[in-house]
Amino acid sequence: MAEMRCRKSAALEGEAAEESRSVAAEEEEERRESRGDEDGQEERVQPSTRKSAAASWLQSVLRMFFGAMAAVACGMLYAGYLSGFHDRKFWFSSRQELEREASFPGGSGLYYHYYKRLLAAPSFSSGFYELTEDNGTVSGRTINAVERLFLYPEVITSFLYRVTGSQNRVEPVSFYLGSVFGLQAVCVSALFVCSWALSGTCVAGMLAVSWFVINRQDASRVEQGVPLRENWALPFFSCQVAALTGFLSRSTGSASEMFCYLMLSACSFSFLLLWELGHYFLFVQGVCLVLLDSLDLVPPRKTADIYRAYLGSLVLVYLAQFQNASLLSSPLLSLLIGSVPARYLQRKMKMKMKVGRLGARVMKLLQVHLVFSCVFTCSFLVKKLLPDSGADFTLQLLEAKLGLNSTADFVINFLLCQEALRAPGQDLFLRLTQTSLLPFYVLVLTVCLLSALQAAFRRLSGRPISSSPRLEDGRIGEQPAVAYHLLHTLLLGVLTLLFDGVKYLWTPSVCMFTAFGVCSPDLWMTLFKRLRLKSVHPVVLSLILSTAVPTIIGFSLWREFYPRVLAELADLQEFYDPDLMELIAWIRSQAPSVFAGSPVLLGTIKLCSGSVVTSLPVYSDLDLLRRTEDTFQVYAMMSAEDVYKRLAAHRTAFVIVEESICSDVQLRTGCRVKDLLDAANRQAARSQMDSFSKHGRFCQEVKMNYSPYTNYFTRVFWNRSYHVYRVNPVISFQY
């Protein structure tokens, strides 16, 4: 019995073991099947994922390709338009060489004269050396023309003309003009890319270019004078701003960020090298970065990297410009030096102190105060250590402009009367309004400014800001690139209200910033968040408006202004000054002599005849400006003897009196040359009649041909616009 129970239990245990083994085998088989299914699913999903990734990569590549092609096409079309407009305005292709050179307005042809000299030299190196030791331009002086006039555009262009073998294919003047127009194409393409990078759509780039072309009267000076320094430099500034935008937008450590940084450094160097005023506008950029860094709207590491690019560019330009002292006194260098202790102290305070909201606000204000205190301290030290750097004169000019100090100095008042340093007229804002640019700019500026102020308040309150904001958040002001452009365009706008010449930097910035805003869904989403819109889904509405609004604007601009642009190309203008051509022909018939006259006229004479002159149309050289003051004494109430002494001191052989200056009756606010001279000579108040001198006005009295004027001067040429007098080497007293 017991044996039977044992067998039965053993059999039951065996069956249970077999069942457990079979269950385990089934479970294992199910696991294998499930693994097989999962592997199969993974095998099916992985190719689809790869296909979607490849499709998105191909889509982004195609988007980049077509966007780049559109940017290049816009630039080339604009360059072709400028070339055609210039040819029709001056009849350039059908003119003789002398008439072509005389068509460069405003004394800008002086720069083309040095380009011709470099091409006429036996070799490039010998021509460059002659410019660094130039004693045949300004009478009685040997100047480094490359340093004084910032002639690197002509140096580089003449070098390219030689090495490319263009002597037998392209005329020198055509190569020169083509280089300038090509750079304008680069400027337009950079505006396209910058607006495209901010908004993410090529429509913004096209709209920015359209606004730029329509408002080119206030966006570029290429039509006023092709060889002007800013026409060479501002395209590099546009590229620099585009590279800075990409650098602020890209993630840290990426290859695209490194590429943008290299572009930023190269364009900053080129901008400083080609324009003597470039460091002032990089200083404005630096101020923007200081304020944004103090509000934590820009990563501190990127700000430090940008400062390094500025410093490296400034050092290289200082060496390339033969140790130009004006670069040492530049506010940009003072800002870079002043930011070092401020950033160091801020970092130490953050490490040693745990600050709350109030402490964070105090630290931000302390950083800004330290930076600008160091800037003023460095400027003061440079002015004391380098008295010839021109820092003192620049400060006097700024004080007179702001009304902090009135002065009768002719040079300061003469500069303030130049169009670039005068306040803009109301017609500027009227023109921008008529093209619909200004109203949309105010809208975009307001929305971005409110969003940026909210982001700054969040930072000062200790609340974090999202590093990758979503469209639904409606916080466009938290993007570093947007915050930079917002502050940059604001500061340039304030400077434009003081100096009309700054509009050539402000207007392109306005075109780009406004086009980005109306094409960006983030801006409309931010606006709807402010308005608390609930009837329609704000995301959908922002996407619709970011497409519909630019389309409507573009169609209206095309309908109204496209016929005007074509009409300008079809209009054949006549530019010919027979009196000037007659004067130049007479000057070229004389033996090499020294001529005195207004700076603008002397620039044309130097270009067309190569004669030695007493001054040049260069308004950044104080010594040349003082020479201009001596020459302008022919329009003052001064005796013949005093005028003769001033002209003889500069070895003048002939002095040219312009009827337009002598008989100027325009009722401008004290900006006639006669008024400035009377105030500087203490002969009359600038607002009163000529009543404080015992002498008549020289330019009028000398025409009478009576003693003592005939003792010192002899008229040798005259027409309706110009009177030329020989400065007698031997004084003959006739009574």
C-alpha positions in Angstrom: 0.0 0.0 0.0 2.7 2.4 1.1 4.6 1.5 -2.0 1.7 2.2 -4.3 1.2 5.7 -2.6 4.9 6.4 -3.2 4.6 5.5 -6.8 1.5 7.5 -7.2 3.0 10.6 -5.7 6.1 10.1 -7.8 4.0 9.9 -10.9 2.0 13.0 -9.9 5.3 14.9 -9.3 6.6 13.8 -12.7 3.5 15.0 -14.4 3.7 18.3 -12.6 7.3 18.7 -13.6 6.4 17.9 -17.2 3.6 20.5 -17.0 5.9 23.1 -15.6 8.5 22.3 -18.2 5.9 22.6 -20.9 4.6 25.9 -19.5 8.1 27.2 -19.3 8.8 26.1 -22.9 5.6 27.8 -24.0 6.5 31.0 -22.1 10.0 30.9 -23.6 8.5 30.4 -27.1 6.1 33.3 -26.5 9.1 35.4 -25.4 10.9 34.5 -28.5 7.9 35.2 -30.6 7.5 38.6 -28.8 11.1 39.4 -29.2 10.9 38.4 -32.9 7.9 40.6 -33.3 9.7 43.5 -31.5 12.8 42.9 -33.6 10.6 42.9 -36.7 8.9 46.1 -35.6 12.2 47.7 -34.9 13.4 46.5 -38.3 10.3 48.0 -39.9 10.5 51.2 -37.9 14.2 51.9 -38.3 14.1 52.2 -42.1 11.1 54.6 -41.8 12.9 56.7 -39.2 16.0 56.8 -41.4 13.9 57.8 -44.4 12.2 60.6 -42.4 15.6 61.9 -41.1 17.0 61.8 -44.6 13.9 63.6 -46.0 14.1 66.3 -43.4 17.9 66.8 -44.0 17.2 67.0 -47.8 14.4 69.5 -47.2 16.7 71.7 -45.0 19.5 71.5 -47.6 17.1 72.5 -50.4 15.7 75.3 -48.3 19.2 76.6 -47.7 20.1 76.3 -51.3 17.1 78.1 -52.7 17.4 80.8 -50.0 21.0 81.4 -50.8 20.2 81.6 -54.5 17.5 84.1 -53.8 19.9 86.2 -51.7 22.5 86.2 -54.4 19.9 87.0 -57.1 18.6 90.0 -55.1 22.2 91.3 -54.7 23.0 90.9 -58.4 19.8 92.5 -59.6 20.5 95.5 -57.3 24.1 95.8 -58.6 22.8 95.8 -62.1 20.2 98.4 -61.3 22.9 100.7 -59.8 25.2 100.3 -62.8 22.4 101.1 -65.2 21.2 104.1 -63.1 24.7 105.5 -62.8 25.3 105.2 -66.5 22.1 107.0 -67.4 22.5 109.7 -64.8 25.9 110.8 -65.9 26.0 109.4 -69.5 29.0 107.6 -68.2 29.7 105.2 -71.1 29.6 107.9 -73.7 31.8 110.5 -72.0 35.4 111.2 -72.4 37.9 110.4 -69.6 38.1 113.9 -68.3 34.3 114.3 -68.2 33.9 110.9 -66.4 36.3 112.0 -63.7 34.6 115.3 -63.2 31.3 113.5 -62.7 32.5 112.2 -59.3 30.6 114.6 -57.1 31.4 116.1 -53.7 35.2 115.8 -54.0 34.9 112.0 -53.8 37.0 111.7 -57.0 40.1 112.4 -54.9 40.1 108.7 -53.9 39.9 107.7 -57.5 43.0 109.8 -58.2 45.1 107.6 -55.9 43.7 104.5 -57.7 45.0 105.9 -61.0 48.3 106.6 -59.4 48.7 103.1 -58.2 47.9 101.7 -61.7 50.3 104.2 -63.3 53.2 103.1 -61.1 55.8 100.7 -62.5 54.9 98.2 -59.9 52.4 97.8 -57.1 55.0 98.0 -54.4 56.6 101.2 -55.8 53.1 102.8 -56.1 52.2 101.8 -52.5 55.5 103.3 -51.3 54.8 106.5 -53.1 51.5 106.9 -51.4 53.1 106.4 -48.0 55.6 109.1 -48.7 53.4 111.5 -50.7 54.8 115.0 -51.1 53.0 115.9 -54.4 49.5 116.3 -53.1 49.4 118.9 -50.2 51.7 121.8 -50.7 54.6 122.0 -48.2 53.8 118.6 -46.6 54.7 115.0 -46.9 51.8 112.8 -45.9 51.1 109.1 -45.6 48.0 109.1 -47.9 47.2 105.5 -47.0 46.9 106.4 -43.3 45.3 109.9 -43.6 42.7 109.0 -46.3 42.1 105.3 -45.5 43.1 104.3 -49.0 43.0 100.5 -48.6 40.0 100.2 -50.9 42.0 101.7 -53.7 45.1 99.7 -52.8 43.2 96.4 -52.8 41.3 97.2 -56.0 44.4 98.2 -57.9 46.2 95.1 -56.8 43.3 92.9 -58.0 43.2 94.8 -61.3 46.8 93.9 -61.8 46.8 90.3 -60.7 43.6 89.4 -62.5 45.0 90.6 -65.8 42.1 93.0 -66.5 44.3 95.6 -68.2 43.3 94.4 -71.7 39.7 93.6 -71.0 38.2 96.2 -68.6 38.8 99.9 -68.3 40.2 101.0 -64.9 37.2 103.1 -64.1 34.8 100.3 -65.0 36.7 97.9 -62.8 36.6 100.5 -60.0 32.9 101.1 -60.3 32.1 97.4 -60.7 33.9 96.7 -57.4 31.8 99.3 -55.5 28.5 98.0 -57.1 29.5 94.5 -56.3 30.0 95.4 -52.7 26.5 96.9 -52.7 25.2 93.5 -53.9 27.0 91.9 -50.9 25.3 94.5 -48.7 21.8 93.6 -50.0 22.5 89.9 -49.8 23.6 90.3 -46.2 20.4 92.1 -45.3 18.5 89.2 -46.9 20.3 86.6 -44.9 20.0 88.5 -41.6 16.3 88.9 -41.9 15.9 85.3 -43.1 18.0 84.0 -40.2 15.8 85.8 -37.6 12.4 84.9 -39.1 13.1 81.5 -40.6 11.5 82.4 -44.0 12.9 83.8 -47.2 9.9 86.0 -47.6 11.4 88.3 -44.9 14.6 88.6 -46.9 12.8 89.6 -50.0 10.7 92.1 -48.2 13.8 93.6 -46.5 15.5 94.0 -49.9 12.4 95.6 -51.4 12.2 98.2 -48.6 15.9 98.8 -48.9 15.8 99.5 -52.7 12.7 101.7 -52.4 14.3 103.7 -49.6 17.8 103.7 -51.0 17.9 107.5 -50.9 18.1 107.2 -47.1 19.9 103.8 -47.0 23.0 104.4 -49.2 25.2 107.2 -50.5 26.4 105.3 -53.5 24.4 107.6 -55.8 25.9 110.7 -54.2 29.5 109.7 -54.6 30.6 106.3 -55.6 34.2 106.3 -54.1 33.1 107.5 -50.7 34.6 105.5 -47.8 31.2 104.3 -46.4 30.3 102.7 -49.8 33.2 100.4 -49.4 32.8 99.8 -45.6 29.1 99.4 -45.0 28.7 96.2 -47.0 31.2 94.6 -44.6 29.2 96.1 -41.7 26.1 94.4 -43.0 27.9 91.1 -43.2 29.3 91.6 -39.7 25.8 92.2 -38.3 24.5 89.0 -40.2 27.4 87.0 -38.7 26.7 88.4 -35.2 23.1 87.4 -35.6 24.1 83.9 -36.5 26.6 83.7 -33.7 24.0 84.7 -31.1 21.4 82.3 -32.5 23.5 79.2 -32.8 24.1 76.7 -30.0 27.3 76.9 -28.1 30.1 74.7 -29.5 28.5 74.0 -32.9 30.3 74.2 -36.2 27.9 76.9 -37.4 28.7 79.0 -34.4 32.4 78.8 -35.1 31.8 79.8 -38.8 29.8 82.8 -37.7 32.5 83.8 -35.3 35.2 83.7 -37.9 33.0 85.7 -40.3 32.4 88.2 -37.5 36.1 88.7 -36.8 37.0 89.1 -40.5 34.2 91.5 -41.3 35.0 93.6 -38.1 38.6 93.9 -39.3 37.5 94.9 -42.8 35.0 97.4 -41.6 37.6 99.1 -39.3 40.2 99.0 -42.0 38.1 100.7 -44.7 36.5 103.6 -42.8 37.9 106.0 -40.3 34.6 106.2 -38.5 34.1 102.5 -38.2 35.2 102.2 -34.6 32.4 104.5 -33.5 29.7 102.2 -34.8 31.4 99.1 -33.4 31.4 101.1 -30.1 27.6 101.3 -30.4 27.5 97.6 -30.9 29.6 97.1 -27.8 27.3 99.3 -25.7 24.4 97.1 -26.9 26.2 94.0 -25.7 27.1 95.6 -22.4 23.5 96.4 -21.6 22.2 93.0 -22.8 24.9 91.2 -20.8 24.0 93.2 -17.7 20.4 92.0 -18.1 21.4 88.4 -18.9 19.7 88.5 -22.3 22.9 87.4 -24.0 25.1 84.6 -22.8 28.2 86.0 -21.0 30.6 83.7 -22.8 29.4 84.9 -26.2 29.7 88.5 -25.1 33.3 87.8 -24.1 34.1 86.1 -27.4 32.7 89.1 -29.4 34.9 91.5 -27.3 37.9 89.4 -28.2 37.0 89.7 -31.9 36.7 93.4 -31.5 40.1 93.7 -29.7 41.9 91.5 -32.3 40.5 93.5 -35.2 41.4 96.8 -33.6 45.0 95.7 -33.0 45.4 94.4 -36.5 44.0 97.6 -38.0 46.2 99.7 -35.7 49.2 97.9 -37.2 47.9 98.1 -40.8 47.2 101.8 -40.4 50.8 102.6 -39.4 50.1 103.0 -35.7 47.3 105.5 -36.2 46.9 107.4 -32.9 43.1 108.0 -33.5 42.5 104.2 -33.0 44.1 104.4 -29.5 41.7 107.2 -28.5 38.7 105.4 -29.9 35.8 104.8 -27.5 35.7 101.2 -28.6 39.1 100.5 -27.1 38.1 102.2 -23.9 34.9 100.1 -23.8 36.9 96.9 -24.3 39.3 97.8 -21.5 36.6 98.9 -19.2 34.6 95.7 -19.6 37.5 93.6 -18.2 37.4 94.7 -14.5 33.6 94.9 -14.6 33.2 91.3 -15.6 35.9 90.2 -13.2 34.3 91.9 -10.2 30.9 90.6 -11.2 32.2 87.0 -11.4 33.9 87.3 -8.0 30.7 88.7 -6.4 28.6 85.9 -7.8 31.1 83.3 -6.3 31.3 84.9 -2.9 27.8 86.2 -2.3 24.3 84.6 -2.4 22.2 87.5 -3.6 18.4 87.8 -3.8 16.3 89.8 -6.1 17.4 93.2 -4.7 21.1 92.1 -4.8 20.8 90.9 -8.4 19.4 94.3 -9.4 22.2 96.1 -7.6 24.8 93.9 -9.2 23.5 94.7 -12.7 23.5 98.4 -12.1 27.0 98.1 -10.6 28.3 96.3 -13.7 27.0 99.0 -16.1 28.4 101.7 -13.8 31.8 100.1 -13.7 32.0 99.7 -17.5 31.1 103.2 -18.3 33.3 104.6 -15.5 36.2 102.7 -16.9 35.4 104.0 -20.4 35.5 107.7 -19.3 38.7 107.0 -17.3 40.5 105.4 -20.2 39.4 108.2 -22.5 40.7 110.8 -20.1 44.1 109.1 -19.8 44.4 108.7 -23.5 43.7 112.4 -24.0 46.4 113.3 -21.5 49.0 110.8 -22.7 48.3 111.3 -26.5 47.4 114.9 -27.1 47.7 114.5 -30.8 45.2 111.7 -31.1 42.3 114.1 -31.7 40.2 112.9 -28.7 40.0 116.5 -27.3 38.8 117.9 -30.6 36.2 115.1 -30.9 34.9 115.9 -27.4 34.6 119.6 -28.3 32.7 118.8 -31.4 30.3 116.6 -29.5 29.8 119.2 -26.8 29.0 121.8 -29.5 26.6 119.5 -31.2 24.7 118.7 -28.0 24.6 122.4 -27.1 26.7 122.0 -24.0 29.3 124.4 -25.1 29.0 127.2 -27.7 32.1 128.1 -29.7 33.0 130.4 -32.5 35.8 128.1 -33.8 35.4 127.9 -37.6 36.5 124.3 -37.9 34.0 123.0 -35.4 31.1 125.1 -36.8 32.1 124.2 -40.4 31.9 120.5 -39.5 28.6 120.8 -37.7 27.2 122.5 -40.9 28.1 119.5 -43.0 25.0 117.5 -44.0 26.2 114.3 -42.3 26.5 116.0 -38.9 23.3 118.0 -39.1 19.9 116.9 -37.7 17.7 115.2 -40.3 14.7 117.0 -41.7 11.1 115.9 -41.3 11.1 114.7 -44.9 13.1 111.7 -43.8 10.3 110.3 -41.7 7.7 111.3 -44.3 9.5 109.3 -46.9 9.8 106.3 -44.7 6.1 106.5 -43.8 5.0 106.8 -47.5 6.7 103.4 -48.2 4.9 101.9 -45.2 8.2 101.1 -43.5 7.9 103.4 -40.5 4.4 102.3 -39.3 5.2 98.6 -39.3 8.6 99.4 -37.7 6.9 101.1 -34.8 4.6 98.0 -34.4 7.4 95.5 -34.5 9.6 97.7 -32.2 6.8 98.1 -29.6 6.0 94.4 -29.4 9.6 93.3 -29.2 10.5 96.1 -26.7 7.7 95.1 -24.3 8.6 91.4 -24.6 12.3 92.2 -24.0 11.4 94.3 -20.9 9.4 91.5 -19.6 12.3 89.1 -20.1 14.7 91.5 -18.4 12.3 91.8 -15.4 12.1 88.0 -15.2 15.8 87.8 -15.1 16.2 90.4 -12.4 13.5 88.7 -10.4 15.5 85.5 -10.4 13.1 83.5 -12.6 14.7 81.5 -15.4 14.3 82.2 -19.1 13.7 79.2 -21.4 16.8 78.6 -23.6 14.5 77.3 -26.4 11.2 79.2 -26.2 8.2 77.7 -28.1 5.8 79.5 -30.4 3.0 79.0 -27.9 5.0 80.9 -25.2 4.8 84.2 -27.2 8.2 85.5 -25.8 10.0 86.9 -28.8 12.1 89.3 -26.7 13.9 86.4 -24.9 15.8 85.5 -28.1 19.3 86.9 -27.8 19.6 87.9 -31.5 16.2 89.7 -31.4 17.1 91.5 -28.2 20.4 92.6 -29.8 18.7 94.0 -33.0 16.1 95.7 -30.9 18.6 97.6 -28.8 20.9 98.2 -31.8 18.2 99.8 -34.0 17.1 101.9 -31.0 20.5 103.4 -30.4 21.1 104.0 -34.1 17.7 105.7 -34.2 18.7 108.0 -31.4 21.9 108.9 -33.2 20.0 109.5 -36.4 18.0 112.1 -34.7 21.3 113.9 -33.9 23.3 113.1 -37.0 21.8 112.8 -40.5 24.7 110.6 -41.7 23.8 107.8 -39.3 20.6 107.1 -41.3 22.7 105.2 -43.8 23.2 102.6 -41.0 19.8 103.0 -39.4 17.6 102.7 -42.4 19.0 99.3 -43.6 18.6 98.1 -40.0 15.0 99.2 -39.9 14.3 97.5 -43.2 15.8 94.2 -42.0 14.2 94.4 -38.5 10.7 95.3 -39.8 10.7 92.6 -42.4 11.7 90.0 -39.8 8.9 91.2 -37.5 6.0 91.1 -39.9 7.1 87.7 -41.2 7.7 86.0 -37.8 4.9 84.0 -36.2 6.7 84.6 -32.9 5.9 88.3 -33.1 2.3 87.9 -33.8 2.0 85.3 -31.1 3.6 87.7 -28.6 1.1 90.4 -29.7 -1.9 88.0 -29.2 -0.6 87.0 -25.8 -0.6 90.7 -24.9 -4.1 91.2 -26.2 -5.3 87.9 -24.5 -7.0 86.8 -27.7 -9.3 83.8 -27.1 -11.9 83.9 -29.9 -9.5 82.4 -32.4 -6.6 80.0 -31.6 -3.6 82.4 -31.5 -1.1 79.9 -32.9 -3.2 79.4 -36.1 -3.8 83.1 -36.4 -0.2 84.0 -36.0 0.8 81.6 -38.7 -1.8 83.0 -41.0 -0.8 86.6 -40.4 2.9 85.9 -40.7 2.2 84.9 -44.3 -0.7 87.2 -45.2 0.7 90.5 -44.0 4.0 90.2 -45.9 2.2 89.2 -49.0 -0.1 92.2 -48.9 2.8 94.6 -48.2 4.9 93.1 -51.0 2.0 93.3 -53.5 1.3 97.0 -52.6 5.0 97.9 -52.8 5.3 96.2 -56.2 2.2 97.9 -57.5 3.1 101.4 -56.4 6.9 101.5 -56.6 8.0 99.0 -59.3 6.9 101.4 -62.1 8.9 104.2 -60.5 12.1 102.1 -60.3 11.8 101.2 -64.0 11.0 104.9 -64.9 14.3 105.9 -63.1 16.2 103.6 -65.3 14.5 104.9 -68.5 15.1 108.6 -67.5 18.2 109.9 -69.3 19.6 112.8 -67.2 22.1 115.4 -68.3 25.1 116.2 -66.2 27.5 118.7 -67.6 29.1 121.7 -65.9 30.7 123.8 -68.7 32.2 126.4 -66.3 34.0 123.6 -64.3 35.2 121.9 -67.5 36.5 125.3 -68.8 38.4 125.9 -65.5 40.0 122.4 -65.5 41.1 122.8 -69.1 42.8 126.1 -68.2 44.5 124.5 -65.1 45.8 121.6 -67.2 47.3 124.1 -69.6 49.4 125.7 -66.9 52.7 124.5 -65.5 52.5 122.5 -62.3 51.4 124.9 -59.6 49.8 125.1 -56.2 46.1 125.9 -56.2 43.9 127.0 -53.3 40.1 126.9 -53.1 37.3 125.1 -51.4 38.0 121.5 -50.4 35.3 120.0 -52.7 36.7 121.9 -55.8 40.3 121.0 -54.9 39.4 117.3 -54.8 38.1 117.6 -58.4 41.1 119.6 -59.5 43.5 117.1 -58.0 41.8 114.2 -59.8 41.5 115.9 -63.2 44.8 117.8 -63.4 47.1 116.3 -60.7 48.1 119.7 -59.5 49.3 120.3 -56.0 46.6 121.7 -53.7 46.6 123.5 -50.3 44.0 121.3 -48.7 41.8 118.2 -49.3 38.1 117.3 -48.8 39.0 115.2 -45.7 37.1 116.2 -42.6 38.9 113.8 -40.1 42.3 115.6 -40.3 42.5 118.6 -38.1 45.6 120.0 -39.8 43.9 119.9 -43.2 40.8 121.6 -41.8 43.0 124.4 -40.4 44.4 124.8 -43.9 40.9 125.0 -45.3 40.1 127.8 -42.8 43.1 129.8 -44.1 42.0 129.3 -47.7 38.4 130.3 -46.9 39.6 133.7 -45.7 39.1 134.9 -49.3 35.4 135.1 -48.3 36.0 136.9 -45.1 36.1 140.6 -44.3 39.9 140.8 -44.3 42.5 143.0 -45.8 44.4 142.0 -48.9 47.7 141.8 -46.9 46.3 139.4 -44.4 44.8 137.1 -47.0 48.1 137.2 -48.9 50.1 136.2 -45.9 47.9 133.2 -45.2 48.0 132.0 -48.7 51.7 132.6 -49.1 52.3 130.5 -45.9 51.0 127.5 -47.9 53.1 128.3 -51.0 49.9 129.1 -53.0 50.4 130.1 -56.6 46.7 130.5 -57.6 43.6 131.0 -55.5 40.2 130.2 -56.9 37.2 132.3 -55.8 33.8 130.6 -56.3 30.9 132.8 -57.1 28.4 130.4 -55.4 30.2 130.9 -52.0 30.9 134.6 -52.3 27.3 135.5 -53.3 25.6 132.9 -51.2 22.2 134.3 -50.1 20.6 131.2 -48.7 19.0 131.8 -45.4 20.4 128.8 -43.6 20.8 129.0 -39.9 24.3 130.5 -39.8 25.9 127.8 -42.0 27.1 130.1 -44.8 30.9 130.1 -45.1 30.8 133.9 -44.8 28.9 133.8 -41.5 31.2 131.2 -40.0 34.3 133.2 -40.9 32.8 136.4 -39.5 32.0 134.7 -36.2 35.4 133.1 -36.0 37.2 136.4 -36.8 35.1 138.2 -34.2 34.0 140.6 -37.0 30.2 140.0 -36.6 27.8 137.9 -34.6 26.6 134.9 -36.6 23.0 136.3 -36.5 23.8 140.0 -37.3 24.8 141.9 -40.4 28.4 142.5 -41.5 29.2 145.5 -39.3 32.3 144.9 -37.2 35.1 145.2 -39.8 36.8 148.1 -41.4 37.5 146.0 -44.5 35.1 144.9 -47.2 34.5 141.3 -48.1 37.7 140.1 -50.0 36.0 138.1 -52.7 33.9 141.1 -53.7 36.6 143.8 -53.3 39.2 141.9 -55.3 37.0 142.0 -58.4 37.2 145.8 -58.5 40.9 145.6 -59.6 42.1 148.5 -57.5 44.9 149.0 -55.0 45.9 147.4 -52.6 44.3 144.2 -54.0 46.1 144.5 -57.3 49.4 144.7 -55.5 49.1 141.2 -54.2 46.8 139.4 -56.7 46.3 139.4 -60.4 43.3 137.9 -62.1 44.3 135.4 -64.8 41.1 133.5 -65.5 37.4 134.0 -65.0 34.0 132.8 -66.1 30.5 132.9 -64.6 31.3 130.6 -61.7 35.0 130.9 -61.0 37.6 133.7 -60.7 41.3 132.6 -60.5 43.9 135.0 -59.1 47.6 134.6 -59.2 49.3 135.2 -55.9 52.1 137.6 -56.9 55.5 136.2 -55.9 56.8 139.8 -55.9 54.6 142.5 -54.5 54.1 145.5 -56.8 52.8 148.6 -55.1 50.5 150.5 -57.4 48.5 153.5 -56.4 
